[in-house]
Amino acid sequence: MAQKEEKVELEGEVVEALSNGKYRIALDNGHETLGYVAGKMRRYRIRVLPGDRIKIELSPYDLTRGRIVFRFK
């Protein structure tokens, strides 16, 4: 049985809110990426606004987009 790929977790700041629940995110390492709100955050209606600190999960295959899994207070 194949092992599930590990996600890369990084922290960053939301720069811009785009259409359809997507966000432009400036990562702490200097890169920019596109992110969307993960299912649990959408389910519990956790809002993400520009300027918020977030944690994002990226796939090791595509580091240009990921899912926002946590919003810091």
Secondary structure by P-SEA (a helix, b strand, c coil): ccccbbbbbbbbbbccccccbbbbbbccccccbbbbbcaaaaaacccccccccbbbbbbcccccbbbbccccc
